[in-house]
Amino acid sequence: MGRMSEGDQAAAFEMYVELGDAVRGSVARIARNLNAAHLTREDLDALALDVCMALLPISTSWTADGGALPWVWAHRRVAAIVSAYVGQYASPFDEERGDSPTDIHAGDLEDLPDEVALARIARREPLVGLLLDALTSVTSDRDLRVVLVFAVQQAQGDPSPSHTVARAVGLEPDNVRQIVSRTRRRLHGLVEADERYGALGALPFLGLRDAA
């Protein structure tokens, strides 16, 4: 990761060659949570390489002192990569049974990590996938979790979501408010600067009330 933080792309390939089995293992676990157990060895190889390459732009933020392996530390980004890859395998709409391709039951998401639950929804809801992609491009994994938990608390009618989130993640309420505000500004900037994200402009997520 030290070499990768200096922009050495060859280091990413070396990680894939030397530590590919461990990366594939993490990818496979996420894929199973996304009901994508059908992935082949070739699929896992391709995803492992994608993950190693995706670590390049964020390698300067990783520190060995944290104890987590790089692809575990960047779990949310890895989950987003796997979700995007397996999205093409989503179950087709069955007109005879009347199944809805966007029907997601609460039980399907129960006890899943936040990033995996969101990635599973993203497979069926393109707009959620677009939002997840935008979030992972403008904020850190820690801040992503803060923003997601804040949004959930606010949607559930929490009168003071910043205090609730602060207790859950070990921050001060002011820190939570700053993270939410900063992420919203970055998202708005991304929507205005990149037409690919234009559809996100109408989301309530971007129109959150001021953090309480």
Secondary structure, 3 states (H helix, E strand, C coil): CHHHHCCCHHHHHHHHHHHHHHHHHHHHHHHHHCCCCCCCHHHHHHHHHHHHHHCHHHHHHCCHHHCCCHHHHCHHHHHHHHHHHHHHHCCCCCCCCCCCCCCCCHHHHCCCCHHHHHHHHHHHCHHHHHHHHHHHHHCCHHHHHHHHHHHHHHHCCCCCHHHHHHHHHCCCHHHHHHHHHHHHHHHHHHHHHCHHHHHHHHCHHHHCCCCC
